[in-house]
Every structure is written in C-alpha cells, then in structure tokens.
C-alpha cells in the first residue's frame, strides 16, 4: 500500500520581501520532502507573482493607481521591518549575496521547478485591477474555494 503524499498549503497575504522569502523557503523545503505544496497568493502577496516589465494594458483610473503603487515583481518588494526608504532591501540582498543565499526570484523559480502549485487569487486580482498578462507564466488562477480544497487535506497550513 502506497503512503498518501503529505500536503502543505500557504496563504501568502504579505507583500514584504522577507515574509515572501520565508513562505518560499518553507514551500521549497516541503516540496523537497515530497509534500504536495500550494501557495495561494492574495492581496499584497500577488506582487511576488508580478512580472518585472511594465505592460501597456487598458485599465481604469483606480486600477492604474494600484499598478503604480504596488511593486512590480518579487525583487522590488520592500522589507517588513527596517525598509529605510528602500535601503533595507538593498542591504539584505547584499548580505544574502555575500552568504550565497538564494534571492526571492530564484526561490520562486525553484518552487516552479519542484511543481509547487502557485495560485493567484482571482477575486483579489479583480479588486486590484491585475490582469493575467501582468503575472508570471505557468501559474494557476482560482478563488478561495480552490485553496480550501487543498487546505482541507493539508498536514501543514500557514498564513504569511
């Protein structure tokens, strides 16, 4: 009799670089231990999935404002503490490079390579005016019901 795979689910609500890194480090670790892993990105956590380059898209005024105010891509996210007007992320990235630690974009790539299910919350995308073209390729789009279906069987469920 084969043993059922363990499941780990993470809700990434935060748009902070360090918190997103923690989510992806845990996700990659769980995937390495053969867990089926889901990261449900909602609200500011969606910024981790945004593409770096700007796109010419048709948007309303409020949607354009949200797009300008939110960081474009995982590497542009700020820190939860000690952001220091953008100096904090530069300092932490310098220390990470010095210690050969993976960056958030590298952790996201690794998660995709390990078949971690990356889900963008469609309701939040609608609220913030985000379109699928603005987010990374090869991710999934779903509502809270899809996350709950995974979490219901989860051995580990985290909210970050």
ABEGO torsion letter per residue (X at the ends): XBBBBBBBBBBBABABAAAAAAAAAAAAAAAAAGBBBBBBBBEAAAAAABBABBBBBBBBAAAAAAAAABBBEAAABBBABGAGGGAAAAAAAAAAAAAGBBBAAAAAAAAAAAGBBBBBBAAAAAAAGBBAAABBBGBBBBBAAAAAAAAAABABBBBX
